[in-house]
């Protein structure tokens, strides 16, 4: 069952936005997304929340400043996703530009597992590290930090994931740690690192470091391309603070002000960086970075983002492109296998999906979980068996369920099942003991059954109402695309009735349509659709400026249709 509704708007806010200079459609869309005034829609860098709101950040800046002046060997410990890779590249670029000695280590998903571990600490120690700096990980690394402390290695954790009951014994910058007053709790890992660099530069200014060492003062805006990419790729909520970071990063990308690696990734993705949007970062650039960590080793992605040589960056981006093609092939095979599994044959009374594939690729299970969640609208966890026999799981949730809290409750009820877990409300990862799948599957279903009700499992398309033909124009769509849309500040979708004039299958799996509304015709696409549509339909759709043969054309991307 599917419901279609229209987002409500506050009429007084809507009128205030119009009086502030916004056109009627933009004012309607912003008011429906909680923008209360012109300031909330103003993405100037000066509107960023001040760095001093982050707990411990001045202490961290002081310690990093000391490390730079002492020429201590700083090693960044990164996560193996796009957020971790961009945060790592940002940390290395920023600290080097301020005169620091810095290198990085990134765990391999298949041999090291997630985040900083005692084994990774040993490797950093063997490389004569003095200070370890985590990015996008570490908030749950109690054992690893204790091990580092025993070796005389200091650790600074920068992270954004939700903390467990116990925190590591070290300095931590994380907006989600207890008693942190920073109001934007949805900062990505790369956003946290950007703030650390702001605080570090401020500390170095206070000590007149740049003048004393004849160094140019670092312009941190030069790194906003990395911040925008990591923020969008990690699908964090686009609160105003995050929209500022993304908007400013996209603005720089459109002007060609980006690192060689991001420029090369636009090139191999056949996307026009001068028209860069959040869609490009989320669906073309981010997945190619992520492919390195999923299929091979994220070191390829980090080297691409760190390269200052166009030829080297392009060669690395081509490697990432090939890995992404391999990832897509693996993903398709896994989804085809999953769809015929008994666990997928859902009844209305079943609240969750948990599936295990004996020969599945653990680097792709998160994407498969997302695809199954989209198709069936259930909290979904997909498991693969690792080399040591343990079961690695990756989950994706629906809006009504905090997935990390649900897994935490399973762990409290059955502590014998889960080895470790972590994550967010919408996405989480976990490891099970090798024979625990059936018990976990049952307990997870029981837990979620108590946390949700049947109405929560009804997919709802919350639209922005209909568009008239005067609003369904290429110029209007270009205007909409200049806004920053994403998680928590969702891209506009609309609902109208159309007549189907023509339909044909393209690319063996997509449906291309010619639709009519009143006296106008529109081209439309439904992806991964093999159905024949009736003559009169109501659709939920997104109007896009589709790039075609060097130009742009208006297309409607259809998310849902039903007969009228």
C-alpha positions as CSV (number, residue, x, y, z in Angstrom):
1,X,0.0,0.0,0.0
2,X,1.2,3.5,-0.8
3,X,0.0,6.9,0.3
4,X,0.6,10.2,-1.4
5,X,0.4,13.4,0.7
6,X,1.3,17.0,0.4
7,X,3.8,18.7,2.7
8,X,2.1,21.3,4.9
9,X,3.5,24.8,5.0
10,X,3.2,27.7,7.4
11,X,1.3,30.4,5.5
12,X,2.9,33.2,7.5
13,X,6.4,31.8,6.9
14,X,5.6,31.4,3.2
15,X,4.5,35.1,2.9
16,X,7.6,36.3,4.8
17,X,9.8,34.4,2.4
18,X,8.1,36.0,-0.6
19,X,8.5,39.4,1.0
20,X,12.2,38.6,1.5
21,X,12.5,38.2,-2.3
22,X,11.9,34.5,-3.0
23,X,9.6,33.5,-5.8
24,X,6.4,31.7,-4.9
25,X,7.6,28.1,-5.8
26,X,10.9,28.5,-3.9
27,X,9.2,30.0,-0.9
28,X,6.7,27.2,-0.9
29,X,9.5,24.6,-1.0
30,X,11.6,26.2,1.7
31,X,8.6,26.8,4.0
32,X,7.7,23.1,3.7
33,X,11.3,22.2,4.9
34,X,11.4,24.2,8.1
35,X,13.1,27.3,6.7
36,X,11.6,30.0,8.9
37,X,13.3,33.1,7.5
38,X,15.8,34.4,5.0
39,X,18.7,33.7,7.4
40,X,17.9,30.0,7.4
41,X,18.2,30.0,3.6
42,X,21.4,32.1,3.5
43,X,24.4,29.8,2.8
44,X,27.2,32.4,3.4
45,X,30.2,30.9,5.2
46,X,29.9,33.6,7.9
47,X,26.7,32.0,9.0
48,X,28.5,28.8,10.1
49,X,28.1,27.8,13.8
50,X,31.3,29.0,15.7
51,X,33.9,26.3,16.2
52,X,34.1,27.0,20.0
53,X,30.7,25.3,20.4
54,X,32.4,21.9,19.9
55,X,33.4,20.3,23.1
56,X,37.2,19.8,23.5
57,X,38.0,21.5,20.2
58,X,40.3,24.1,21.7
59,X,42.2,21.5,23.7
60,X,42.6,19.5,20.5
61,X,43.8,22.5,18.6
62,X,46.3,23.3,21.3
63,X,47.6,19.7,21.2
64,X,47.8,19.7,17.4
65,X,49.6,23.1,17.5
66,X,52.2,21.6,19.8
67,X,52.6,18.6,17.6
68,X,53.2,20.9,14.6
69,X,55.8,23.0,16.4
70,X,57.6,19.9,17.7
71,X,57.6,18.3,14.3
72,X,55.8,15.2,15.8
73,X,54.8,12.4,13.5
74,X,51.0,12.6,13.2
75,X,49.2,9.7,11.6
76,X,45.6,10.0,10.5
77,X,43.5,6.9,11.0
78,X,40.6,7.0,8.4
79,X,37.4,5.1,7.7
80,X,37.1,3.3,4.4
81,X,34.1,5.1,3.0
82,X,33.8,8.4,1.1
83,X,33.3,10.4,4.3
84,X,36.4,8.9,5.8
85,X,38.4,9.3,2.6
86,X,37.5,13.0,2.2
87,X,38.1,13.6,6.0
88,X,41.5,11.9,5.7
89,X,42.5,13.9,2.6
90,X,41.3,17.1,4.3
91,X,43.3,16.4,7.5
92,X,46.5,15.5,5.6
93,X,46.2,18.5,3.3
94,X,45.3,21.0,6.1
95,X,47.9,19.9,8.6
96,X,50.7,19.8,5.9
97,X,49.7,23.3,4.8
98,X,50.2,24.5,8.4
99,X,53.6,23.0,8.5
100,X,52.8,19.7,10.2
101,X,54.4,16.2,9.6
102,X,51.5,14.0,8.8
103,X,50.7,10.7,7.0
104,X,47.7,8.4,7.1
105,X,46.6,4.8,7.6
106,X,43.3,3.4,6.3
107,X,42.1,0.0,7.4
108,X,41.2,-2.6,4.8
109,X,37.6,-3.6,5.1
110,X,38.4,-7.3,4.6
111,X,41.6,-7.7,6.6
112,X,41.4,-5.0,9.3
113,X,37.7,-4.3,9.8
114,X,36.2,-1.0,10.7
115,X,38.1,1.9,12.4
116,X,41.1,2.1,14.7
117,X,42.0,-1.2,16.2
118,X,44.9,-2.5,18.4
119,X,46.5,-4.0,15.3
120,X,46.3,-0.7,13.4
121,X,47.8,1.1,16.5
122,X,50.7,-1.4,16.3
123,X,51.2,-0.5,12.7
124,X,51.2,3.2,13.4
125,X,53.6,2.6,16.3
126,X,56.0,0.7,14.0
127,X,56.0,3.8,11.7
128,X,57.2,5.9,14.7
129,X,53.9,7.8,15.2
130,X,53.8,10.3,18.0
131,X,50.1,11.2,17.7
132,X,47.2,9.4,16.2
133,X,44.3,11.4,14.8
134,X,41.1,9.5,13.9
135,X,38.7,10.8,11.3
136,X,35.1,9.5,10.9
137,X,35.8,6.7,13.5
138,X,37.0,6.1,17.0
139,X,34.1,7.0,19.2
140,X,33.7,3.3,20.2
141,X,37.4,2.4,20.1
142,X,37.9,1.9,23.8
143,X,40.3,-1.1,23.5
144,X,42.4,0.5,20.7
145,X,42.8,3.7,22.6
146,X,43.8,1.9,25.7
147,X,46.3,-0.1,23.7
148,X,47.7,3.1,22.2
149,X,48.0,4.7,25.7
150,X,49.9,1.6,26.9
151,X,52.5,2.2,24.1
152,X,52.8,5.9,25.0
153,X,50.9,6.9,21.9
154,X,48.4,9.8,22.3
155,X,45.1,9.6,20.4
156,X,42.7,12.3,19.3
157,X,39.3,11.1,18.1
158,X,37.3,13.1,15.6
159,X,34.1,11.4,14.8
160,X,30.3,12.0,14.3
161,X,28.9,8.5,15.1
162,X,26.7,7.9,18.1
163,X,28.7,7.0,21.2
164,X,28.3,3.8,23.2
165,X,28.0,3.8,27.0
166,X,31.8,4.0,27.4
167,X,34.0,6.5,25.7
168,X,37.7,6.1,24.8
169,X,40.2,7.6,27.2
170,X,41.4,10.5,25.0
171,X,40.5,13.9,23.7
172,X,37.3,13.6,21.5
173,X,35.7,16.0,19.1
174,X,32.2,14.7,18.2
175,X,29.0,16.8,18.2
176,X,27.2,13.7,19.5
177,X,29.3,13.0,22.5
178,X,27.7,13.7,25.9
179,X,27.5,17.4,26.9
180,X,28.6,18.8,23.6
181,X,26.6,22.0,23.0
182,X,27.2,22.1,19.2
183,X,23.7,22.5,17.7
184,X,24.3,20.8,14.4
185,X,24.4,17.1,15.5
186,X,24.4,15.9,11.9
187,X,28.0,17.0,10.9
188,X,29.7,14.4,8.8
189,X,33.1,13.1,9.7
190,X,34.7,15.5,7.1
191,X,32.7,18.4,8.6
192,X,34.1,17.6,12.1
193,X,37.6,17.6,10.7
194,X,37.0,20.9,8.9
195,X,36.0,22.5,12.2
196,X,39.2,21.0,13.8
197,X,41.3,22.8,11.1
198,X,39.4,26.0,11.8
199,X,40.2,25.8,15.5
200,X,43.8,24.8,14.7
201,X,44.4,27.7,12.4
202,X,42.9,30.0,15.1
203,X,45.4,28.6,17.6
204,X,48.3,29.1,15.3
205,X,47.2,32.7,14.6
206,X,47.1,33.4,18.4
207,X,50.7,32.2,18.6
208,X,51.8,34.2,15.5
209,X,53.0,30.9,14.1
210,X,52.5,31.8,10.4
211,X,54.6,35.0,10.6
212,X,57.3,33.4,12.7
213,X,57.7,30.5,10.2
214,X,57.2,32.6,7.1
215,X,54.2,30.5,6.1
216,X,51.1,31.8,4.2
217,X,48.0,31.6,6.3
218,X,45.9,28.7,5.1
219,X,42.7,29.5,3.3
220,X,40.5,26.6,4.5
221,X,37.8,27.5,1.9
222,X,40.1,25.8,-0.6
223,X,39.1,22.4,1.0
224,X,35.3,22.9,0.8
225,X,35.1,20.7,-2.3
226,X,36.2,17.8,-0.1
227,X,33.8,18.8,2.7
228,X,30.8,19.0,0.3
229,X,31.6,15.6,-1.3
230,X,32.0,13.8,2.1
231,X,28.9,15.4,3.6
232,X,26.7,14.4,0.6
233,X,28.2,10.9,0.2
234,X,27.6,10.1,3.9
235,X,23.9,11.0,3.5
236,X,23.8,13.1,6.8
237,X,20.9,15.4,7.5
238,X,21.3,18.7,5.7
239,X,20.7,21.0,8.6
240,X,21.4,24.7,7.8
241,X,25.1,24.4,8.9
242,X,25.6,21.4,6.5
243,X,23.8,23.2,3.7
244,X,26.3,26.1,4.1
245,X,29.2,23.7,3.8
246,X,27.8,21.9,0.8
247,X,26.6,25.0,-1.0
248,X,30.0,26.7,-0.6
249,X,31.8,23.5,-1.8
250,X,29.6,23.2,-4.8
251,X,30.1,26.9,-5.7
252,X,33.9,26.3,-5.7
253,X,33.5,23.1,-7.8
254,X,31.4,24.9,-10.4
255,X,34.2,27.5,-10.7
256,X,36.8,24.8,-11.2
257,X,38.3,25.4,-7.8
258,X,38.7,21.8,-6.6
259,X,41.4,19.2,-6.1
260,X,42.7,17.3,-9.1
261,X,41.0,14.1,-7.9
262,X,37.5,15.5,-7.7
263,X,38.0,17.1,-11.1
264,X,39.2,13.8,-12.6
265,X,36.2,12.0,-11.0
266,X,33.8,14.4,-12.7
267,X,35.7,13.6,-16.0
268,X,35.5,9.8,-15.8
269,X,31.8,10.1,-14.6
270,X,31.0,12.2,-17.7
271,X,29.5,14.9,-15.5
272,X,29.9,18.6,-16.1
273,X,31.5,20.2,-13.0
274,X,30.3,23.6,-14.1
275,X,26.8,22.4,-13.5
276,X,27.6,20.4,-10.3
277,X,24.8,19.6,-8.0
278,X,24.3,17.5,-4.9
279,X,23.0,14.8,-7.2
280,X,26.4,14.5,-9.0
281,X,28.2,14.2,-5.7
282,X,25.7,11.6,-4.3
283,X,25.2,9.4,-7.3
284,X,28.4,9.7,-9.4
285,X,31.4,11.0,-7.5
286,X,30.7,9.5,-4.1
287,X,30.0,6.0,-5.3
288,X,33.3,5.9,-7.2
289,X,35.2,6.8,-4.1
290,X,33.2,4.3,-2.0
291,X,33.9,1.6,-4.6
292,X,37.6,1.5,-3.5
293,X,36.7,0.7,0.1
294,X,33.9,-1.8,-0.9
295,X,35.9,-3.8,-3.6
296,X,39.6,-3.2,-3.0
297,X,41.4,-0.7,-0.8
298,X,40.4,2.9,0.1
299,X,44.0,3.9,-0.2
300,X,43.3,4.3,-4.0
301,X,40.5,6.8,-3.2
302,X,42.6,8.8,-0.7
303,X,45.6,9.0,-3.0
304,X,43.2,10.3,-5.7
305,X,42.0,13.0,-3.4
306,X,45.5,13.9,-2.3
307,X,47.1,14.1,-5.7
308,X,48.1,17.4,-7.1
309,X,49.1,16.0,-10.5
310,X,46.3,15.9,-13.1
311,X,47.7,12.8,-14.9
312,X,48.1,10.8,-11.7
313,X,44.7,11.8,-10.4
314,X,43.0,10.8,-13.7
315,X,44.8,7.4,-13.7
316,X,43.6,6.8,-10.1
317,X,40.0,8.0,-11.0
318,X,40.0,5.5,-13.9
319,X,40.8,2.7,-11.4
320,X,38.0,3.9,-9.2
321,X,35.7,3.9,-12.2
322,X,36.5,0.3,-13.0
323,X,36.0,-0.7,-9.4
324,X,32.6,1.0,-9.4
325,X,31.6,-1.0,-12.5
326,X,32.7,-4.2,-10.8
327,X,30.7,-3.2,-7.7
328,X,27.5,-2.6,-9.8
329,X,27.8,-6.1,-11.4
330,X,28.3,-7.7,-8.0
331,X,25.4,-5.7,-6.6
332,X,23.0,-6.8,-9.4
333,X,23.9,-10.5,-8.9
334,X,23.3,-10.2,-5.1
335,X,20.0,-8.5,-5.5
336,X,18.8,-11.0,-8.0
337,X,19.7,-13.8,-5.6
338,X,18.1,-12.0,-2.6
339,X,14.8,-11.5,-4.4
340,X,14.1,-15.2,-4.6
341,X,15.0,-16.0,-1.0
342,X,12.2,-17.1,1.3
343,X,13.0,-14.3,3.7
344,X,11.9,-11.8,1.1
345,X,8.4,-13.2,0.6
346,X,6.8,-10.7,3.0
347,X,3.5,-10.7,4.7
348,X,1.9,-7.6,6.2
349,X,2.7,-8.9,9.7
350,X,6.4,-9.0,9.0
351,X,8.3,-5.9,10.1
352,X,11.9,-6.6,9.0
353,X,14.1,-8.2,6.4
354,X,17.3,-10.0,7.4
355,X,19.1,-12.1,4.8
356,X,22.3,-14.0,4.7
357,X,24.2,-14.9,1.5
358,X,26.9,-17.5,2.0
359,X,29.0,-16.2,-1.0
360,X,28.1,-12.6,-0.9
361,X,30.6,-9.7,-1.1
362,X,30.7,-8.0,2.3
363,X,31.7,-4.7,0.7
364,X,28.4,-4.5,-1.2
365,X,25.9,-5.6,1.5
366,X,25.1,-2.1,2.5
367,X,24.0,-1.1,-1.0
368,X,21.9,-4.3,-1.3
369,X,20.3,-3.5,2.0
370,X,19.4,0.0,0.7
371,X,17.9,-1.4,-2.5
372,X,15.8,-4.0,-0.6
373,X,14.7,-1.3,1.9
374,X,13.6,0.9,-1.1
375,X,11.7,-2.0,-2.7
376,X,9.9,-3.4,0.3
377,X,9.9,-0.4,2.8
378,X,11.1,-2.4,5.7
379,X,14.2,-2.0,8.0
380,X,16.7,-4.3,6.2
381,X,19.9,-5.9,7.2
382,X,22.0,-7.9,4.8
383,X,24.7,-10.3,6.0
384,X,27.8,-11.9,4.4
385,X,30.1,-14.5,5.9
386,X,33.6,-13.2,6.4
387,X,36.8,-15.3,6.1
388,X,36.9,-16.0,9.9
389,X,33.3,-17.3,9.7
390,X,31.7,-14.3,11.5
391,X,28.7,-12.7,9.8
392,X,29.2,-9.1,8.7
393,X,25.9,-7.1,8.5
394,X,24.9,-3.8,7.1
395,X,21.5,-2.3,7.6
396,X,19.3,0.5,6.3
397,X,16.2,1.7,8.0
398,X,13.0,3.5,7.3
399,X,12.2,7.0,8.6
400,X,10.2,5.7,11.6
401,X,12.9,3.5,13.1
402,X,16.2,4.3,14.7
403,X,18.2,1.3,13.5
404,X,21.1,1.7,15.8
405,X,18.8,1.8,18.8
406,X,17.0,-1.3,17.6
407,X,20.2,-3.2,17.3
408,X,21.3,-2.0,20.7
409,X,18.1,-3.4,22.2
410,X,18.7,-6.7,20.4
411,X,22.2,-6.7,22.0
412,X,20.8,-6.0,25.4
413,X,18.2,-8.8,25.1
414,X,20.6,-11.3,23.5
415,X,24.3,-10.3,24.3
416,X,25.4,-13.7,23.0
417,X,24.6,-12.9,19.4
418,X,26.4,-9.6,18.5
419,X,30.1,-9.2,18.5
420,X,30.1,-5.5,17.8
421,X,27.8,-2.8,16.2
422,X,27.5,0.9,15.6
423,X,26.1,3.5,13.2
424,X,23.3,6.0,12.8
425,X,19.5,6.1,12.9
426,X,19.2,5.3,9.2
427,X,22.3,3.1,8.7
428,X,24.2,0.7,10.9
429,X,26.7,-2.1,10.8
430,X,27.2,-5.1,13.0
431,X,29.1,-8.4,13.3
432,X,27.4,-11.6,14.5
433,X,28.9,-14.9,15.8
434,X,29.0,-17.4,13.0
435,X,25.9,-19.4,14.1
436,X,23.8,-16.5,15.3
437,X,21.9,-15.5,12.2
438,X,18.6,-17.3,12.9
439,X,18.4,-16.1,16.5
440,X,19.3,-12.6,15.5
441,X,16.7,-12.6,12.7
442,X,14.0,-13.7,15.1
443,X,15.0,-11.3,17.9
444,X,15.4,-8.3,15.5
445,X,11.9,-9.0,14.1
446,X,10.4,-9.1,17.7
447,X,12.2,-5.9,18.7
448,X,11.1,-3.9,15.7
449,X,7.6,-5.3,16.0
450,X,7.3,-3.6,19.4
451,X,8.9,-0.4,18.2
452,X,6.7,0.1,15.1
453,X,3.1,-0.3,14.2
454,X,1.5,-1.3,10.9
455,X,0.9,2.3,9.8
456,X,4.7,2.8,9.9
457,X,5.2,0.3,7.2
458,X,3.0,2.1,4.7
459,X,5.2,3.9,2.2
460,X,4.3,7.5,2.0
461,X,5.3,9.9,-0.7
462,X,5.3,13.4,0.8
463,X,5.1,15.7,-2.2
464,X,5.2,19.4,-2.7
465,X,1.8,19.3,-4.5
466,X,1.4,19.8,-8.2
467,X,3.1,22.0,-10.8
468,X,1.3,23.9,-13.5
469,X,2.7,24.0,-17.0
470,X,4.2,27.4,-16.4
471,X,6.3,26.0,-13.6
472,X,7.3,22.9,-15.6
473,X,10.0,24.6,-17.6
474,X,13.8,24.1,-18.0
475,X,14.5,27.5,-16.5
476,X,12.5,26.7,-13.4
477,X,14.2,23.4,-13.0
478,X,17.6,25.0,-13.3
479,X,16.7,27.4,-10.6
480,X,15.6,24.5,-8.3
481,X,18.8,22.6,-9.0
482,X,20.9,25.5,-7.6
483,X,19.5,24.7,-4.1
484,X,21.2,22.2,-1.9
485,X,18.9,19.2,-1.4
486,X,19.6,16.0,0.4
487,X,18.8,13.9,3.5
488,X,16.6,15.9,5.9
489,X,16.2,18.7,3.3
490,X,14.8,16.5,0.6
491,X,14.7,17.2,-3.1
492,X,11.3,18.4,-4.2
493,X,8.9,15.8,-5.6
494,X,5.6,16.7,-7.2
495,X,2.3,14.9,-8.1
496,X,0.2,15.5,-11.2
497,X,-2.0,13.5,-13.6
498,X,-0.8,12.9,-17.1
499,X,-1.8,11.0,-20.2
500,X,0.6,8.5,-21.7
501,X,1.1,9.2,-25.4
502,X,4.1,6.8,-25.9
503,X,6.2,4.3,-24.0
504,X,9.2,2.2,-24.8
505,X,11.9,0.2,-23.0
506,X,15.4,1.5,-23.2
507,X,18.6,-0.1,-21.9
508,X,16.7,-3.4,-21.3
509,X,15.3,-2.2,-17.9
510,X,14.1,1.4,-18.1
511,X,10.9,2.9,-19.4
512,X,10.9,6.1,-21.5
513,X,7.6,7.9,-21.8
514,X,6.0,10.8,-23.6
515,X,3.4,12.3,-21.3
516,X,0.7,15.0,-21.9
517,X,-0.7,17.5,-19.5
518,X,-3.2,19.9,-20.9
519,X,-1.7,21.0,-24.2
520,X,2.0,20.3,-23.3
521,X,4.1,17.2,-23.7
522,X,6.9,16.1,-21.5
523,X,9.6,13.4,-21.7
524,X,9.7,11.1,-18.6
525,X,11.7,8.1,-17.3
526,X,11.0,5.3,-15.0
527,X,14.1,3.4,-14.0
528,X,14.2,-0.3,-13.5
529,X,10.6,-0.7,-14.7
530,X,9.4,-3.5,-17.1
531,X,5.6,-2.8,-16.8
532,X,3.2,-1.4,-19.4
533,X,1.5,1.7,-18.2
534,X,-2.2,2.5,-18.7
535,X,-3.3,5.6,-20.7
536,X,-4.1,7.8,-17.7
537,X,-1.8,7.9,-14.7
538,X,-1.0,9.9,-11.6
539,X,2.7,10.2,-10.9
540,X,5.1,11.3,-8.2
541,X,8.1,12.8,-10.0
542,X,11.1,15.0,-10.0
543,X,11.7,17.4,-12.8
544,X,15.4,17.4,-13.9
545,X,17.6,19.2,-16.4
546,X,18.9,16.2,-18.2
547,X,22.3,16.6,-20.0
548,X,22.0,15.3,-23.5
549,X,24.5,15.8,-26.4
550,X,26.1,18.8,-24.8
551,X,22.8,20.5,-24.0
552,X,20.0,20.3,-21.4
553,X,16.4,19.1,-21.7
554,X,13.6,18.9,-19.3
555,X,12.8,15.3,-18.1
556,X,10.5,14.0,-15.4
557,X,12.0,11.2,-13.3
558,X,9.1,9.1,-12.0
559,X,9.4,7.6,-8.5
560,X,5.8,6.2,-8.4
561,X,2.8,5.8,-10.7
562,X,-0.8,4.6,-10.3
563,X,-3.7,4.3,-12.7
564,X,-6.4,7.0,-12.6
